[in-house]
Amino acid sequence: MNKMKQLSETLRYAIIFVMILFFSNALIAQEKGTVKDSRDGRVYQWIKIGKKVWLAENLKYDAKPGSWLYNNDTVNTALYGRLYTWNTAVAACPKGWVVPTDADWTQMTAKLGGAEVAGGKMQEMDSLYWRANKNIPESAKTLSSLLGGVRHSDSTYTGVALWGGLWSANVTGDVATNYLFARGDKTIVKSSNDKNSAFGVRCVKK
């Protein structure tokens, strides 16, 4: 009788464990997904970091005027998305999505362990996505779309595959905040640049 009782207890705990595992996996599955941009049909990966849902890749929408491919090379569409001036960036996100504010960046950075390590974690997340993406050349799958470089206001390009930046919605006069990433560097660096320079965009859900 005691053996039967022990068996019953063991079975009950096993069922509880399986249920916890099932619901935990269900919750994890809800932390990432895809969204379709109705304007051009592109499908983007998204990921939830803290309380906010972020695109997990750079925006690719061809917003004109004010957005370009690095060196005007179409190969860079899948790799790095497009580069946007600040004025174009704040109007370029899909419906229901916006350019993140400094507060959004601060919350996300804190959730990933602070500015000293968050850049590295974001690059790691990018690399995982890229390795699963059939549209990305094998030679580029150790890189990150965060390293999309910049188009300067004099129309020159620099930095691709080495460093890059993403816009914030915050602006003061002709200068707007952005966040910079460098290959092999785990940090996120808060900076500011001329609004007519062009950087990448990671939209956040409203």
Backbone as CSV, one residue per row, in Angstrom:
resi,resn,N_x,N_y,N_z,CA_x,CA_y,CA_z,C_x,C_y,C_z
1,MET,0.834,-1.205,0.000,0.000,0.000,0.000,0.871,1.257,0.000
2,ASN,1.938,1.235,0.848,2.851,2.370,0.908,3.557,2.581,-0.425
3,LYS,3.914,1.449,-1.079,4.560,1.548,-2.377,3.630,2.179,-3.397
4,MET,2.338,1.797,-3.336,1.354,2.365,-4.252,1.203,3.866,-4.004
5,LYS,1.208,4.247,-2.731,1.086,5.655,-2.375,2.293,6.446,-2.864
6,GLN,3.500,5.854,-2.689,4.711,6.514,-3.155,4.705,6.668,-4.669
7,LEU,4.228,5.614,-5.354,4.152,5.652,-6.813,3.189,6.739,-7.275
8,SER,2.062,6.825,-6.553,1.063,7.840,-6.887,1.618,9.253,-6.701
9,GLU,2.348,9.435,-5.595,2.955,10.739,-5.323,3.993,11.088,-6.391
10,THR,4.800,10.086,-6.760,5.819,10.302,-7.782,5.187,10.686,-9.107
11,LEU,4.099,9.975,-9.452,3.394,10.256,-10.699,2.798,11.663,-10.685
12,ARG,2.251,12.045,-9.524,1.645,13.371,-9.408,2.690,14.464,-9.609
13,TYR,3.854,14.301,-8.987,4.916,15.286,-9.132,5.451,15.318,-10.565
14,ALA,5.485,14.143,-11.196,5.956,14.086,-12.584,5.011,14.850,-13.498
15,ILE,3.704,14.691,-13.263,2.704,15.401,-14.070,2.829,16.901,-13.864
16,ILE,3.009,17.309,-12.601,3.172,18.741,-12.294,4.399,19.297,-12.992
17,PHE,5.507,18.526,-12.947,6.748,18.964,-13.582,6.554,19.139,-15.090
18,VAL,5.886,18.176,-15.728,5.639,18.247,-17.170,4.774,19.458,-17.506
19,MET,3.775,19.718,-16.661,2.891,20.866,-16.906,3.661,22.176,-16.777
20,ILE,4.522,22.258,-15.757,5.346,23.470,-15.582,6.249,23.665,-16.782
21,LEU,6.883,22.573,-17.237,7.781,22.636,-18.388,7.033,23.075,-19.635
22,PHE,5.801,22.521,-19.803,4.998,22.860,-20.983,4.641,24.337,-21.005
23,PHE,4.136,24.827,-19.867,3.723,26.223,-19.819,4.917,27.174,-19.864
24,SER,6.055,26.741,-19.316,7.262,27.568,-19.399,7.700,27.719,-20.846
25,ASN,7.662,26.597,-21.583,8.040,26.646,-22.985,7.065,27.489,-23.795
26,ALA,5.792,27.428,-23.425,4.779,28.240,-24.102,5.052,29.716,-23.884
27,LEU,5.434,30.072,-22.649,5.742,31.470,-22.355,6.976,31.935,-23.112
28,ILE,7.993,31.053,-23.161,9.203,31.390,-23.894,8.895,31.598,-25.367
29,ALA,8.020,30.732,-25.914,7.678,30.832,-27.325,7.014,32.164,-27.647
30,GLN,6.331,32.747,-26.672,5.660,34.014,-26.885,6.623,35.194,-26.822
31,GLU,7.882,34.942,-26.456,8.844,36.028,-26.313,9.494,36.420,-27.628
32,LYS,9.192,35.719,-28.691,9.725,36.073,-29.996,8.736,35.644,-31.068
33,GLY,8.868,36.242,-32.241,7.940,35.909,-33.307,8.254,36.715,-34.546
34,THR,7.276,36.867,-35.419,7.465,37.618,-36.657,6.329,38.613,-36.838
35,VAL,6.615,39.647,-37.618,5.602,40.639,-37.974,5.811,41.010,-39.437
36,LYS,4.708,41.195,-40.159,4.778,41.536,-41.576,4.502,43.020,-41.770
37,ASP,5.362,43.663,-42.528,5.165,45.067,-42.882,4.235,45.109,-44.096
38,SER,3.032,45.621,-43.905,2.033,45.604,-44.976,2.422,46.481,-46.164
39,ARG,3.372,47.374,-45.975,3.743,48.291,-47.056,4.535,47.613,-48.167
40,ASP,5.399,46.674,-47.799,6.214,46.018,-48.816,6.251,44.498,-48.681
41,GLY,5.511,43.980,-47.688,5.417,42.537,-47.521,6.579,41.884,-46.810
42,ARG,7.551,42.672,-46.358,8.691,42.079,-45.649,8.254,41.535,-44.291
43,VAL,8.855,40.414,-43.910,8.580,39.804,-42.609,9.809,39.990,-41.728
44,TYR,9.592,40.528,-40.531,10.679,40.800,-39.588,10.563,39.900,-38.363
45,GLN,11.725,39.531,-37.820,11.776,38.858,-36.535,11.624,39.901,-35.431
46,TRP,10.911,39.551,-34.367,10.877,40.425,-33.190,11.213,39.618,-31.949
47,ILE,11.636,40.331,-30.920,11.977,39.704,-29.647,11.543,40.614,-28.510
48,LYS,11.050,40.026,-27.446,10.642,40.801,-26.279,11.798,40.881,-25.295
49,ILE,12.184,42.104,-24.948,13.252,42.340,-23.978,12.662,43.181,-22.860
50,GLY,12.542,42.598,-21.673,11.838,43.290,-20.602,10.362,43.396,-20.943
51,LYS,9.817,44.596,-20.878,8.399,44.809,-21.173,8.150,45.286,-22.595
52,LYS,9.218,45.453,-23.370,9.104,46.006,-24.708,9.388,44.954,-25.782
53,VAL,8.680,45.094,-26.889,8.901,44.230,-28.047,9.691,45.009,-29.094
54,TRP,10.862,44.460,-29.467,11.773,45.106,-30.409,11.876,44.289,-31.687
55,LEU,12.071,44.956,-32.824,12.490,44.219,-34.002,13.859,43.621,-33.719
56,ALA,14.080,42.396,-34.168,15.355,41.717,-33.944,16.281,41.864,-35.139
57,GLU,15.962,42.761,-36.026,16.795,43.034,-37.198,16.542,44.475,-37.631
58,ASN,17.429,44.993,-38.456,17.315,46.381,-38.886,16.207,46.574,-39.910
59,LEU,15.596,47.746,-39.861,14.523,48.086,-40.786,15.046,48.130,-42.220
60,LYS,14.213,47.633,-43.160,14.603,47.570,-44.570,13.671,48.376,-45.472
61,TYR,12.702,49.048,-44.916,11.715,49.750,-45.725,12.362,50.885,-46.521
62,ASP,12.064,50.935,-47.814,12.650,51.929,-48.714,11.873,53.241,-48.599
63,ALA,12.214,54.027,-47.599,11.554,55.315,-47.360,12.318,56.406,-48.102
64,LYS,11.638,57.093,-48.990,12.299,58.131,-49.792,11.594,59.462,-49.599
65,PRO,12.373,60.557,-49.607,13.833,60.599,-49.606,14.383,60.343,-48.210
66,GLY,15.667,60.074,-48.112,16.295,59.987,-46.804,16.663,58.608,-46.332
67,SER,16.665,57.590,-47.220,17.173,56.271,-46.812,17.968,55.666,-47.958
68,TRP,19.014,54.916,-47.582,19.937,54.350,-48.566,20.411,52.976,-48.116
69,LEU,20.868,52.187,-49.086,21.650,50.991,-48.799,23.115,51.402,-48.713
70,TYR,23.860,50.741,-47.835,25.280,51.062,-47.708,25.953,50.904,-49.072
71,ASN,26.617,51.983,-49.512,27.272,52.022,-50.835,26.295,51.738,-51.977
72,ASN,24.995,51.900,-51.712,23.963,51.657,-52.730,24.035,50.240,-53.301
73,ASP,24.506,49.304,-52.479,24.679,47.916,-52.904,23.513,47.077,-52.377
74,THR,22.747,46.460,-53.277,21.557,45.697,-52.876,21.907,44.473,-52.033
75,VAL,23.154,44.001,-52.111,23.580,42.877,-51.263,23.387,43.234,-49.788
76,ASN,23.513,44.504,-49.473,23.430,44.941,-48.078,22.010,45.004,-47.531
77,THR,20.996,44.790,-48.372,19.619,44.813,-47.886,19.396,43.742,-46.826
78,ALA,19.683,42.497,-47.188,19.471,41.397,-46.244,20.440,41.467,-45.077
79,LEU,21.669,41.921,-45.344,22.684,41.928,-44.297,22.442,43.007,-43.245
80,TYR,22.201,44.240,-43.702,22.198,45.360,-42.761,20.952,46.242,-42.791
81,GLY,20.028,45.975,-43.690,18.892,46.867,-43.820,19.326,48.188,-44.447
82,ARG,18.506,49.207,-44.229,18.797,50.510,-44.824,19.307,51.486,-43.764
83,LEU,19.923,52.564,-44.250,20.392,53.648,-43.393,19.471,54.847,-43.601
84,TYR,19.080,55.496,-42.506,18.075,56.558,-42.552,18.580,57.830,-41.889
85,THR,18.257,58.981,-42.492,18.423,60.218,-41.749,17.419,60.203,-40.602
86,TRP,17.649,61.045,-39.601,16.753,61.018,-38.434,15.324,61.373,-38.817
87,ASN,15.149,62.416,-39.634,13.793,62.826,-40.017,13.040,61.722,-40.747
88,THR,13.753,60.982,-41.589,13.121,59.874,-42.300,12.873,58.703,-41.363
89,ALA,13.817,58.455,-40.460,13.716,57.319,-39.539,12.454,57.391,-38.688
90,VAL,12.145,58.576,-38.151,11.024,58.669,-37.208,9.670,58.462,-37.881
91,ALA,9.658,58.428,-39.216,8.405,58.170,-39.932,8.432,56.845,-40.687
92,ALA,9.515,56.061,-40.531,9.729,54.895,-41.397,9.252,53.570,-40.818
93,CYS,9.015,53.482,-39.514,8.627,52.204,-38.907,7.241,51.759,-39.380
94,PRO,6.981,50.455,-39.387,5.645,49.971,-39.760,4.571,50.491,-38.805
95,LYS,3.329,50.421,-39.226,2.211,50.861,-38.391,2.216,50.096,-37.069
96,GLY,2.093,50.840,-35.971,2.102,50.220,-34.647,3.485,50.127,-34.036
97,TRP,4.506,50.575,-34.768,5.886,50.533,-34.301,6.493,51.929,-34.399
98,VAL,7.484,52.218,-33.564,8.107,53.540,-33.541,9.612,53.410,-33.318
99,VAL,10.326,54.501,-33.590,11.742,54.567,-33.218,11.829,54.665,-31.693
100,PRO,12.649,53.850,-31.041,12.709,53.854,-29.571,13.257,55.158,-29.006
101,THR,12.726,55.547,-27.862,13.229,56.721,-27.151,14.460,56.345,-26.333
102,ASP,15.111,57.360,-25.764,16.234,57.087,-24.863,15.777,56.237,-23.677
103,ALA,14.545,56.485,-23.199,14.014,55.690,-22.081,13.878,54.226,-22.474
104,ASP,13.427,53.961,-23.703,13.327,52.576,-24.191,14.706,51.927,-24.241
105,TRP,15.693,52.666,-24.748,17.052,52.139,-24.820,17.615,51.856,-23.427
106,THR,17.350,52.763,-22.486,17.846,52.583,-21.124,17.253,51.342,-20.479
107,GLN,15.949,51.137,-20.652,15.282,49.967,-20.076,15.808,48.677,-20.691
108,MET,15.974,48.674,-22.013,16.460,47.481,-22.687,17.894,47.160,-22.266
109,THR,18.732,48.195,-22.215,20.125,48.004,-21.823,20.227,47.441,-20.415
110,ALA,19.429,47.972,-19.499,19.428,47.475,-18.123,18.995,46.017,-18.069
111,LYS,17.991,45.667,-18.854,17.489,44.287,-18.863,18.542,43.311,-19.365
112,LEU,19.428,43.784,-20.251,20.480,42.921,-20.789,21.764,42.957,-19.968
113,GLY,21.720,43.628,-18.814,22.857,43.585,-17.904,23.696,44.841,-17.851
114,GLY,23.254,45.918,-18.527,23.993,47.171,-18.476,24.743,47.460,-19.767
115,ALA,25.119,48.731,-19.944,25.763,49.173,-21.185,27.083,48.469,-21.464
116,GLU,27.737,47.945,-20.413,29.046,47.308,-20.593,28.948,45.957,-21.301
117,VAL,27.777,45.331,-21.277,27.643,43.999,-21.880,26.485,43.889,-22.867
118,ALA,25.560,44.843,-22.851,24.335,44.731,-23.657,24.618,44.721,-25.153
119,GLY,25.631,45.475,-25.589,25.967,45.484,-27.012,26.388,44.119,-27.505
120,GLY,27.194,43.427,-26.699,27.617,42.080,-27.054,26.450,41.116,-27.111
121,LYS,25.527,41.248,-26.171,24.361,40.356,-26.146,23.472,40.587,-27.356
122,MET,23.313,41.857,-27.752,22.517,42.145,-28.943,23.175,41.579,-30.197
123,GLN,24.502,41.664,-30.278,25.207,41.104,-31.427,25.090,39.583,-31.455
124,GLU,25.104,38.948,-30.277,24.931,37.499,-30.204,23.544,37.099,-30.688
125,MET,22.517,37.854,-30.290,21.155,37.560,-30.733,21.058,37.688,-32.248
126,ASP,21.695,38.695,-32.809,21.724,38.875,-34.258,22.375,37.685,-34.937
127,SER,23.511,37.239,-34.407,24.243,36.138,-35.029,23.416,34.864,-35.041
128,LEU,22.667,34.598,-33.965,21.806,33.418,-33.905,20.741,33.481,-34.983
129,TYR,20.154,34.668,-35.158,19.135,34.837,-36.193,19.747,34.662,-37.579
130,TRP,20.907,35.260,-37.785,21.541,35.187,-39.104,21.901,33.764,-39.484
131,ARG,22.346,32.970,-38.514,22.732,31.594,-38.829,21.540,30.774,-39.320
132,ALA,20.342,31.163,-38.905,19.143,30.442,-39.312,18.501,31.034,-40.565
133,ASN,19.039,32.117,-41.085,18.445,32.827,-42.210,19.117,32.399,-43.517
134,LYS,18.347,31.786,-44.387,18.894,31.258,-45.638,19.284,32.362,-46.624
135,ASN,18.807,33.588,-46.382,19.116,34.683,-47.303,20.464,35.339,-47.014
136,ILE,21.109,34.925,-45.931,22.377,35.533,-45.547,23.537,34.654,-46.018
137,PRO,24.514,35.210,-46.728,25.673,34.406,-47.154,26.395,33.793,-45.960
138,GLU,26.913,32.574,-46.150,27.611,31.877,-45.067,28.785,32.700,-44.536
139,SER,29.457,33.428,-45.407,30.623,34.197,-45.004,30.279,35.343,-44.063
140,ALA,28.993,35.702,-43.983,28.584,36.849,-43.168,27.895,36.437,-41.872
141,LYS,27.744,35.151,-41.635,26.905,34.719,-40.525,27.537,34.861,-39.148
142,THR,28.780,35.302,-39.089,29.373,35.605,-37.786,29.276,37.096,-37.486
143,LEU,28.708,37.854,-38.415,28.578,39.294,-38.238,27.249,39.629,-37.573
144,SER,26.983,40.914,-37.460,25.732,41.381,-36.868,25.206,42.528,-37.700
145,SER,23.889,42.578,-37.903,23.303,43.678,-38.667,23.428,45.005,-37.925
146,LEU,23.823,44.947,-36.644,24.080,46.175,-35.899,25.296,46.915,-36.449
147,LEU,26.130,46.221,-37.212,27.377,46.800,-37.723,27.188,47.305,-39.144
148,GLY,26.128,48.069,-39.352,25.755,48.507,-40.695,26.436,49.756,-41.182
149,GLY,27.356,50.318,-40.393,28.074,51.508,-40.811,27.204,52.757,-40.792
150,VAL,27.648,53.779,-41.490,26.944,55.064,-41.510,27.098,55.702,-42.892
151,ARG,26.090,56.432,-43.289,26.211,57.318,-44.451,26.328,58.732,-43.904
152,HIS,27.444,59.367,-44.146,27.669,60.717,-43.645,26.883,61.730,-44.462
153,SER,26.725,62.925,-43.912,25.951,63.963,-44.589,26.616,64.436,-45.883
154,ASP,27.912,64.098,-46.070,28.590,64.442,-47.332,28.469,63.307,-48.356
155,SER,27.587,62.333,-48.072,27.268,61.217,-48.982,28.321,60.123,-49.026
156,THR,29.304,60.139,-48.134,30.281,59.059,-48.067,29.822,58.020,-47.044
157,TYR,30.331,56.794,-47.199,29.966,55.688,-46.313,31.215,55.175,-45.600
158,THR,31.060,54.818,-44.322,32.163,54.192,-43.592,31.624,53.197,-42.570
159,GLY,32.473,52.218,-42.229,32.242,51.408,-41.043,31.562,50.076,-41.195
160,VAL,31.005,49.744,-42.344,30.218,48.522,-42.435,31.050,47.305,-42.016
161,ALA,30.412,46.391,-41.278,31.012,45.168,-40.733,31.972,45.432,-39.582
162,LEU,32.248,46.703,-39.292,33.123,47.064,-38.187,32.365,47.750,-37.055
163,TRP,31.479,48.655,-37.404,30.685,49.341,-36.391,29.414,49.892,-37.038
164,GLY,28.492,50.321,-36.216,27.255,50.894,-36.727,26.475,51.535,-35.598
165,GLY,25.376,52.157,-35.955,24.572,52.835,-34.947,23.090,52.747,-35.263
166,LEU,22.286,52.949,-34.241,20.832,52.942,-34.364,20.279,54.228,-33.754
167,TRP,19.302,54.806,-34.427,18.725,56.065,-33.956,17.856,55.902,-32.718
168,SER,17.823,56.961,-31.924,16.828,57.157,-30.867,15.865,58.226,-31.355
169,ALA,14.680,58.282,-30.756,13.699,59.308,-31.113,14.049,60.667,-30.509
170,ASN,14.981,60.694,-29.573,15.311,61.943,-28.878,16.185,62.849,-29.741
171,VAL,15.854,64.148,-29.739,16.551,65.094,-30.603,16.657,66.450,-29.922
172,THR,17.745,67.155,-30.191,17.940,68.528,-29.723,18.458,69.344,-30.892
173,GLY,17.606,70.188,-31.449,18.016,70.987,-32.602,18.355,70.111,-33.791
174,ASP,19.563,70.256,-34.321,19.998,69.491,-35.494,20.743,68.217,-35.124
175,VAL,20.755,67.887,-33.830,21.493,66.716,-33.353,20.542,65.737,-32.675
176,ALA,20.673,64.462,-33.000,19.817,63.431,-32.405,20.669,62.360,-31.735
177,THR,20.087,61.714,-30.749,20.781,60.644,-30.025,20.801,59.363,-30.843
178,ASN,21.919,58.666,-30.788,21.946,57.312,-31.334,22.830,56.430,-30.458
179,TYR,22.786,55.142,-30.739,23.503,54.155,-29.930,24.415,53.357,-30.846
180,LEU,25.690,53.283,-30.460,26.725,52.729,-31.330,27.203,51.354,-30.856
181,PHE,27.572,50.525,-31.837,28.050,49.165,-31.598,29.316,48.952,-32.423
182,ALA,30.258,48.186,-31.879,31.493,47.895,-32.608,31.771,46.401,-32.559
183,ARG,32.317,45.882,-33.630,32.625,44.459,-33.703,33.641,44.079,-32.634
184,GLY,33.332,43.026,-31.884,34.221,42.568,-30.834,34.111,43.344,-29.539
185,ASP,33.228,44.333,-29.492,33.041,45.162,-28.296,31.673,44.860,-27.701
186,LYS,31.619,44.581,-26.417,30.364,44.209,-25.768,29.521,45.404,-25.350
187,THR,30.064,46.606,-25.466,29.365,47.767,-24.930,28.371,48.362,-25.929
188,ILE,27.412,49.127,-25.384,26.583,50.039,-26.158,27.026,51.440,-25.762
189,VAL,27.335,52.261,-26.748,27.796,53.624,-26.474,26.730,54.619,-26.912
190,LYS,26.264,55.412,-25.974,25.306,56.463,-26.308,26.055,57.637,-26.915
191,SER,25.573,58.116,-28.049,26.252,59.181,-28.760,25.213,60.150,-29.322
192,SER,25.673,61.096,-30.122,24.762,62.014,-30.812,25.389,62.392,-32.138
193,ASN,24.543,62.577,-33.144,25.039,62.870,-34.483,24.096,63.815,-35.206
194,ASP,24.645,64.442,-36.237,23.869,65.284,-37.130,22.677,64.490,-37.674
195,LYS,21.487,65.084,-37.638,20.291,64.401,-38.108,20.365,64.023,-39.589
196,ASN,21.264,64.679,-40.351,21.386,64.375,-41.774,22.333,63.214,-42.062
197,SER,23.031,62.719,-41.016,23.756,61.456,-41.165,22.712,60.344,-41.200
198,ALA,23.080,59.203,-41.749,22.118,58.104,-41.870,22.620,56.870,-41.139
199,PHE,21.790,56.399,-40.205,22.083,55.204,-39.399,20.944,54.197,-39.532
200,GLY,21.144,53.017,-38.956,20.127,51.990,-38.950,18.989,52.314,-37.983
201,VAL,17.916,51.527,-38.101,16.734,51.701,-37.249,16.276,50.342,-36.740
202,ARG,16.054,50.244,-35.434,15.384,49.091,-34.821,14.087,49.625,-34.207
203,CYS,12.976,49.299,-34.773,11.702,49.791,-34.265,11.276,49.044,-33.011
204,VAL,10.500,49.725,-32.177,9.939,49.125,-30.977,8.425,49.233,-31.052
205,LYS,7.717,48.255,-30.559,6.272,48.260,-30.631,5.686,49.283,-29.668
206,LYS,4.671,50.021,-30.115,4.040,51.023,-29.271,3.426,50.391,-28.029
